[in-house]
Amino acid sequence: MKNYDLIVVGAGIVGLAHAYTAARNGRSVLVIERDAACLGASIRNFGFVTVTGQRSGDHWRRAMRSREVWAQIAPQAGIEVVHQGLWLTARRPAAAAVVQAFMRTEMGEGCELLTPAQAARRHPALRTEGLQSVLYSPHELRVESRTAIPLLACWLQQALGVDFAFSEAVLEVATPRVVTSRATYHGERVAVCNNADPGGLFAGEWKNDGVRLCQLQMLRVRPQAGFALQGSVMGDLSMVRYEGYSELPEAAALRAELQRDEAESLAHGIHLIAVQSADGSLVVGDSHHYGAAPQPFASDEVDQLMLRHMNEALHVQDARVVERWVGIYPSSPEVPCMVKAPDDATRVVAVTGGSGASTAFGLAEEVWKAW
C-alpha cells in the first residue's frame, strides 16, 4: 500500500487547494471523493473569485492571495479566465456613502470610484440611469466553475502527480489510517475538506460554532446576441451582505433604506451578482435560506426577484432562463472559515461564508504553514 504525505478528503475547491499546496511543496498527495466527480457547492456557484468586499483583515488577504494563485495556475491547467474585474453600482445616496467609505480603507487600493457617465462609457452593458456612483475593482477573476474544477483536478493529477480516488466514501479517519467504502489508505497527514457535512466526518467539531446550512438559488440566462459584460456586476444589496462593506459604519443607513424598499429581497437573502460565460450566457443570483435541512426545491418567486434586479442593473433584452439550480454550503454567523485540529496529524477545514472559490488557496497555504 502506498504511503502518502497527505490524504485529502473531498475534491471540492477547498480540498483541491490543499492538494495543490502540498504537491507544490513536493509532497505525495491522494484526494478521496465520495462522488464520481465533484458535484457540490464548488461547481454550483459563479466561479467569481471575489476580493473586493470580503471581510477585512485575514479573509481579505486570503482572497488576494487566492486570486494570485488562480491567475498563475489557470493558464497551466487550461482554465479560461472569462472576464476580470467588478462593477459595484451604488443607486442610493446611502450606498454611495458606503462605497466612498470603502475607498478610504486599505481594501480600496487599486479600485476606482466612477461617475455614472464614466461607467457608462467604459461598460455600456450597465444601466447607469439613476446611479450615484460605480466602484470598479480590477482584482476579481471569473472562471466557469463546472469546467474549472474538473480541469484543475486533471492538471493536479497530470502535472503534479496527485492521485485521485473517486466514488469512495470515507468511513473513518484515524490518521494515519483512512478507511473508505473500497479500501484502506495510509497518510502521514489528513485534511478533511468535506464541506462541514453536518452528519458526516468530525461533525462534532462544528457543534459549538453555530454552523448551519445555506441554500442558494441561481439562474443561467440567455441575453440578446452581442451582449457583453466587462466584468462581474453587483449592487446596493451586496453592500449589506459582503462584510467588507456591511461592517463599515455607513452601511447602517443603507440597511435601513433597503429594509424599507427591498424587504422581500432581504427576507430571501437576495443580492445581485451577474457574471458572463464564454458562450455569452449570464449566471445570475443569488438567494440565501438557512436551516439544518434546507428543502431541495427552488422558488419561482425568488427567481423573479433576482431577474428584476438583473433587469434594473443591465441593458438586457428578451433574456430567457435556460437553467435553474440550487446549491448548499455551510455557513457560520461568526467566522468565514474554520480550521479544527482533532489531533496533530489531522485538520478539518471548511469555508463557512460561501467564498470557497475566492479564498481556498490562501487558506490552504495558511493551514500548511501552521501544520
N, C-alpha and C positions, 0 to 999 in steps of 0.2 A: 504494500500500500504506500502511495506517495505521501510524503510528509510535507505539508505546506507551511510557509511562514505566516500566511494569513488566510483564513477562510471567511468569506463574506456571505451572510445570509440575506438574500434579496437583490434582485437585478434591476431595481429602480435607480433613479439618478443618484440617490444617496449611497446606495451600495456600489454603484459603478464608480463614483467619485473616490470611495475608499479603496477600491481595487486599483484604480489608476494611480493614486498616491503611493500605495505600497509597491506596485510594479515599477513605477518610475524611480523608486529608491532601491531597485534591484532585488526585490523580494518575490518569492513564488506565491501565487495567489490562486485560489479557487473561489468562484462565485456559485452559490446554490440558489436556484429559483424554483418555487413550487409549481409555477405555470410553465407551459411550453414556450412562452415568450413573456416579456414584460407587458402586462395588461392593466396595471393600476394607475395611480394618480400621475405617474411620470409621463404617461402618453395622453392623458386626458386634460391637458392644460393648454396654455397659449404658446408654450415654447418661448416665453418672453423673459429674457434674462434681465430682471429689473434691478437697477441700482438706486435710482432716484426715488426717494420715498420710503426706503427700508428704514427700520428702526435705527436711530443714530447710535454711534459707537461701534461696538464689536460687530453687530449684524450688518451694518452698512459696509464695514471694512471687509467682511466675508463676501459680500456681494461684489465689491470692487475687485477682489482677488479672483472670484469665480468668473467674472466677466473676462479677465485677462486669460484664464485657463481656457475658457471656451474659444476665445479668439485664436489661441495657439493651436489647439488640437482639432478644431472644426475642419480646416483645410486638409489636415493629415488624415482624418477619418472620413473624408468625402461628405461632410455635413455642410449643407449650404446655409450661409447666413442670409436670410431672405431680405431683411432690412435692418437698419440701425437707427437708434435714437428714439426719444419720447417727446410727444407733444401733449402737454398738460394744459387744457383750456380752463380759464377762470371766467365764468359767466357772471357771477355775483360779485359786488364790491367786496364782500366779506371773503370770498375765495381769492380775489386779487391780493388782499391783505395777507392771507396765508402764504401765497406764492412769494410776495415781497419779503416776508419774514424768513422763509426758507432760503432765499437767495443770500441772506446775511449769515447763514451757517456755513460751516466747512463743507457741507454736502452740496452746496450750491456752486462750488468751484467747477469751472468749465461749462456751466449752464448759461443760458441767455434768457433774458426777460424781454419779450417782443410785444409790440403793439399789435392789435388785430390786423392792421393794414400790412405790417411787416410779415406776420404769419401767413396772411392770405397770399402774398407774393411768393413766399417760399414753399407753401404747402396748399395748393389750390383745392385739394380734396376737403379741407376743413371748412365748416360753416363758421365764419368769423363774425357774422352779424350779431350784435348784442353782446359780444365778449368784452371783458375788461382788459384782459391781457392773456398771453400764452407763454408758458415756460417751455423752453426747448432744452432737452438734455441730450448730449451726444453719446452717453455712456452705454445705453441699452443695446442688446442684440436680440434678434428674433430667429429661432430655428423652428423647424417643423417637428414637434415632439414625437409624433408617431413614427417618423422615419429616423430622426436623430438618435433616439435611444437604441434601436437595433443596430444602427451603423456604428455607434460608439462601442457597443458590446463586441461587434465583429472586429473592430480595429484593436480593441484591447487584446482580443484573442490572437489576432494575426501579427500585430506589431510588437506587443509587449509580453506575449506568452501567457496571458491569463487563461486559466481553464474555466469552463462553464459546465454545470450540471443542471439542465433544465428538467422540468416535470418531476421534481423531487421535493417533497415536503419535509422540512426539518422537524424531527420529532423531539430531539433532545440536544441541548448544548451543555456539555460538561468538559470544557476546554482542558486538555487538547482534543477531546473526542467530540465529534459531531455525528449524530445518528439521523439518517433520513429514511424515507419510505423505501429506499432502494439499496442503501449502502451505509457503511461507517467510514468516516474520514478522520484524518489526524491533522491538526493545525496548531502551531505554537501560539497563535493568537486568533481570536474570533471577533468579528464585528457584525453584530446583529442589526440589520437595517431593514426591518420588515414593516415599516410604516406605523410603528406603535400599535400593532394589531391588538385590540382590547381583549381578545380571547386567546391570544397566541403566546409565543415565547416571551418570557420575562414580563408578562402582563402586570405582575405585582409591582414592577419598577415604576409604573405610571400612576398608581392608585392615589398618591398624595399630591399630584401635580395638576389636578383639575383638567386632565386631558379628556377631550370629548371628540366625537367625530363631526366633521363638517362636510355637508353635501353641497355641491355646486352644480348649476345648470349652464350649459354652453351651447352655442349655435355655430354652424357654418353657413355663411350667407353668400349668395352669388350676386355681386353688383353688376352694373352695366359694363359693357366692354370698354376697355381703356381706363377704367377707374384705377388709380394708383395711390397708395399711401406712401408717404416719405418716411414713415416711422410709426411706432405704436401710438395710440391715442387714448387719453384718459380725461376725466373732467372733475367737476366740483365734488361729486360723491366720493371720488377716490381720495380726496383730501381729508375726509373724516374716517377713512378706513386704513390707509397706509400710515404707519406710526411716525415716519419721518416728517409728515405734515401734521397729523392729528395730535401729536404731543406738543406742538407749538401752542402757546397761549392764545394766539389769534384764531385758532381753529374752533374755539368755543362759540364765537359769534356765528361762524358758518354752520356749525352743527345745529344751532337754534333755528336758523333760517331754513335749513333743509328739513328739520322736523316739521316745520310749518308747510313747506312747499312740496316735499317729496317723502311724506310719511310712509306711503305704501312701499316705495322702493327701499327705504331704510328698514322697514319691517321684514323685507325679504333679503336684506343684506346685499342689495344690488349696488354695484358701481360699474361704470362703463370701462371696459378695455376692448379695443378693437385693433387687431393685427391683420396682416395680409399674408397669404400663402403664395408660393411660386406660381400656382395656376390662376391667380387673380382673385380667388375666393377670400372672404374675410372670416376670421374666427372672432366671435363676439360673445361677451359675457360681462360679468358673471354674477351669480347669486350665492348666498351663504345661509344654510339652515343647519342647526346644531342639534345634537342629541346622541343618546347611546346607540341607537339603531335607526339611522335615517332611512326613510322609505325609498325604494329604488324607482320612484315614479316622478316624471317631470311634469311641471305645471305649465299650461299654456298661458295662464295669467302672468307668470314670471317671464316667460319668453316674450310676451308682448311688451312688457315694461322695458326689457333690455333692448328690444328693437326700437322702441320710441326714443330711448336715449341715443341709440346709434343714429337714427334719422335726424335728431336735433344737432348732432355733432358733425355729421359728414354729408357731403353732397352726393348721396346715393340715390339712384332712381330705379324703381321697379325691382328692388332687391328681393330675392326669394330665398327661403330657408331650404338648404339641401341636406343638412344633417343636424341632429339634436342628440345630446348625450349628457350624462351626469358623471361626476367624479366624486370621490370621497377621500379625505385626508384627515390626519389627526390635528387637533387644534388645542392650544392652551392659551388662556387669557393672561398668563403670567410671563411666558418666555417664548421666543420664536424658534428655539431649538433646544434639545436636551441630549446630554451625554451621560449615561449611567455606567458604573463600573461594578458589576456584581462580584468580580474578582480581578486580580491583577492582569490576567490574560484575556479578559472578555470586556468588550464595550458594547453597549446598547445605545444606538444613535437614532434620533428622529428629528426632522424639521417639523415644527408644530405650528407654522404660520402660513402654510401654502406657498412657501418661497424656496422649495427644494431645488428647482432648476436654477434659481438665482444665487443660491448660497452654498450648495453642497460641496463644491470643490474647495472653497475656502474653509468650510467646516471640517472636511476630511483632513486637510493639512494640519489644522489645529489638533485634531484627535491624534493623528500620527505623531506629531512633535511631542505631545504631552504623555504619550504612552510609554 
